[in-house]
Amino acid sequence: WKRTMEFGLHNPDYIGFMPVWRTPEREKICYFSTALGSSQPVLAYLKSAPVSASSLADLHGIRVGTVAGYSNGEQFDRMVREGLLHVEEGVSDETNLRKLLGKRFQAIVIEKYVLRYLLAGPEFHADRAHIGVDSHLFGERSVHLCFQRTPEGHARQRAFNEAARELDLHKLERDYWRRLGEEPASGD
């Protein structure tokens, strides 16, 4: 993800990157598109060793895997910076899921649709029954395309937003999950 951000922001062959949440730090480096949909991080754990937390503070002392460069929400990120939560950064969600299944992490923070996609694939499909999910610790947020903060990036952002008005993003998402053989969960 860090490499994706670096390429999207600085490589002249790219105009931006996605999907990304708006954060105060990213407002300084991006022209954001209109919302492309929404995303919600969840806490995934092994059902054989459940992690119970009624708040993020309850994760203190638990070894949590995250992906380097991801924002996991302002409160979570602040608690990590302040040393209140112990996280280990991995290179990808797929790697973190492997580490969770190998009991190297007690839990991972992963976007719910990414987890669903990985568990629907052949590599992890057999493991899906072993994964528990806690979705109440994190809120749902809109996701955007981050265009480079250049005159060209600004022009592309405006053109993209104009074109996006013509799309039914919810229908595109539903059709995508159906092509994967997954019916959208209620509320998705």
Residue pairs with C-beta under 8 A, 6 or more apart in sequence:
1 67
1 68
1 69
1 70
1 91
1 92
2 68
2 69
4 17
4 69
5 17
5 69
7 13
7 14
7 17
8 14
8 15
8 16
8 17
8 146
8 148
9 16
9 17
9 29
9 30
9 146
9 148
10 148
14 148
15 147
15 148
15 152
15 153
15 156
16 30
16 31
16 145
16 146
16 147
16 148
16 153
16 156
17 145
17 146
18 33
18 36
18 143
18 144
18 145
18 146
19 36
19 37
19 39
19 143
19 144
19 145
20 26
20 30
20 32
20 143
20 144
20 145
20 146
21 39
21 71
21 141
21 142
21 143
21 144
22 32
22 141
22 142
22 144
23 71
23 74
26 32
26 71
26 146
28 149
29 146
29 149
30 144
30 146
30 147
30 148
30 149
31 146
31 147
31 148
31 149
31 153
31 154
31 157
32 144
32 145
32 146
32 147
32 157
33 144
33 145
33 146
33 147
33 157
33 160
33 161
33 164
34 144
34 160
34 161
34 164
34 165
35 142
35 143
35 144
36 142
36 143
36 144
36 145
36 164
36 169
37 142
37 143
37 169
37 170
37 173
38 140
38 141
38 142
38 143
39 111
39 112
39 113
39 140
39 141
39 142
39 143
40 111
40 112
40 135
40 138
40 139
40 140
40 141
41 72
41 73
41 76
41 109
41 110
41 111
41 112
41 138
42 109
42 110
42 111
42 112
42 115
42 133
42 134
42 135
42 137
42 138
43 51
43 53
43 59
43 64
43 107
43 108
43 109
43 133
43 134
43 135
43 137
43 138
44 97
44 100
44 107
44 108
44 109
44 110
44 115
44 131
44 132
44 133
45 51
45 100
45 106
45 107
45 108
45 131
45 132
45 133
45 134
46 100
46 101
46 103
46 130
46 131
46 132
47 129
47 130
47 131
47 132
48 130
49 103
49 106
50 132
51 59
51 62
51 106
51 107
51 132
51 134
52 58
52 134
53 59
53 62
53 134
53 137
55 137
56 75
56 76
56 79
56 85
56 137
57 79
57 84
59 85
59 107
59 137
60 84
60 85
60 86
61 86
62 86
62 106
62 107
63 86
63 88
63 105
63 106
63 107
64 85
64 86
64 87
64 88
64 105
64 106
64 107
64 108
64 109
65 87
65 88
65 89
65 90
65 96
65 99
65 100
65 104
65 105
65 107
65 108
65 109
66 72
66 80
66 87
66 88
66 89
66 90
66 96
66 108
66 109
67 89
67 90
67 91
67 92
67 93
67 96
68 89
68 90
68 91
70 109
71 77
72 80
72 109
72 138
73 138
73 139
73 141
76 85
76 109
76 138
79 85
80 87
87 109
88 105
90 96
90 99
93 108
93 110
93 111
93 114
93 115
93 118
94 118
94 123
96 105
96 108
96 110
97 108
97 110
97 115
97 118
97 124
99 105
99 108
100 107
100 108
100 131
101 124
101 127
101 130
109 138
112 133
112 135
113 188
115 131
115 133
116 182
116 185
117 180
118 124
119 125
119 127
119 128
119 131
120 128
120 180
120 181
120 182
145 157
145 160
147 153
147 154
147 156
147 157
147 160
173 184
173 188
174 184
177 183
177 184
177 188
178 184
